[in-house]
Structures are given as structure tokens and as C-alpha cells.
Amino acid sequence: SAVISQKPSRDICQRGTSLTIQCQVDSQVTMMFWYRQQPGQSLTLIATANQGSEATYESGFVIDKFPISRPNLTFSTLTVSNMSPEDSSIYLCSVGSGGRYNEQFFGPGTRLTVL
Amino acid sequence: AQSVAQPEDQVNVAEGNPLTVKCTYSVSGNPYLFWYVQYPNRGLQFLLKYITGDNLVKGSYGFEAEFNKSQTSFHLKKPSALVSDSALYFCAVRDLNRAGNMLTFGGGTRLMVKP
């Protein structure tokens, strides 16, 4: 299994500012995913980040709002730009092998509150 | 598209009683099914998965799940609930039609175990 850490664990931000969330994995992984979990809701995939290529965004999410970096096989960042209170959520980093038989592993999440 | 449904937003059981958290799925082809648990202020933890083979799958913390192809269900069960099992439970299906074969999650079921 992969051990995943995220920074920060939580933050309170002002409207209009940006926050960058870091995800560090203890082993090299091919696929990294960023999810959003709004209060009391399920997980929604924001984007898939592969090293060496542009992130692939899901419908409803755009690069200008959620820029992602994937500089190597153990690290990724997600930035939440020009934040509004509607961006208040838990943001989760996840890794997987891309194989059909394997589970995905999740980081502890970053709890973001936008005032 | 692959999907899972969790018909109950919340399940309440008394400590020591058996518990069931329901999940039904809709897939084209073979289903690859997963259960995750999210404790308060924590990320998702993998519990168990069904890939092939025995319909009764055993997982972490004494949980098991029963795969039923005719009913397209994958219910999570535990013979004797603990107060510490109180958490949010997610059923997920591997979506082989999406890049990265990532998981698609159900809406989640909150399990409350009362002493």
C-alpha cells in the first residue's frame, strides 16, 4: 500500500485568494487523482494527474480554477484559485496503479474553509 | 457508464447487533467493486474489494461483503457492530471506460452505532 501525506491538513482562507495543496507519496506511482468532497457529500473527481503530461480535468472543472502540477512520480500539487465560499470542501489526493484489480489509496485530505 | 448506488443515507444499529450497508451497482462487463470507510476528519481507508471468485469477501476490521450477481448488489456486513464502526461508508466501482480506470463512488452511507 502507499502512504500519502497532504499539506496543509486544513486552512481558513479569504475570498479571492488562492491555496496550493501538496500531496506526497512514499513510492513512485503512475496515476494521481484529485477529488473534492463537499460537506456531507460523496467524492467528485477533479482531475487525473500523470507525470510529464497535462492533467486531465473532469466536466465542470477547469485548469484556470484548479491548476495542477505533477513534477515527478511522488509529488503533486493542486491549487484552488480565486476562492469563494462554494470552494469550501475537503480536497483529497489519491493514487492508483491504473490497473483494474487494484484499490486506490487516499491521503488524509485538506479541509478548506473559505470566508 | 459504471455506477453504484447506496440507497440509505444513514443506518442506525445498536452495538453488538449485525449491520448491513447496502450497495447496488450497474456495469457493463465484469464488476470490480470496493468498499471504503471514512472516519471523522480522516481520509478514505480501503476495507475490501471483489474482483472474482468467492462471493463472500472478507476485509479489514471484521467487515465482509457479499457479491450477488443476480441482484447486482455488494452489501457490506459485520456480524457484531462496535461503536467505533460509526463512520461514513462508500461503495465504489472501477470504471474501465475512463482513463486511469479510476473509481466511481456512491453517495455514501453514514453508519451510527449506538451503545
Interface residues (C-beta under 8 A of the other chain):
Chain A: S1 I4 M31 F33 Q41 S42 L43 L45 T48 T56 L92 S94 G96 G98 G99 R100 Y101 E103 Q104 F105 F106 G107 P108 G109 R111
Chain B: Y32 F34 Y36 N41 R42 G43 L44 Q45 F46 K49 I51 F90 R94 L96 A99 G100 N101 M102 L103 F105 G106 G107 G108
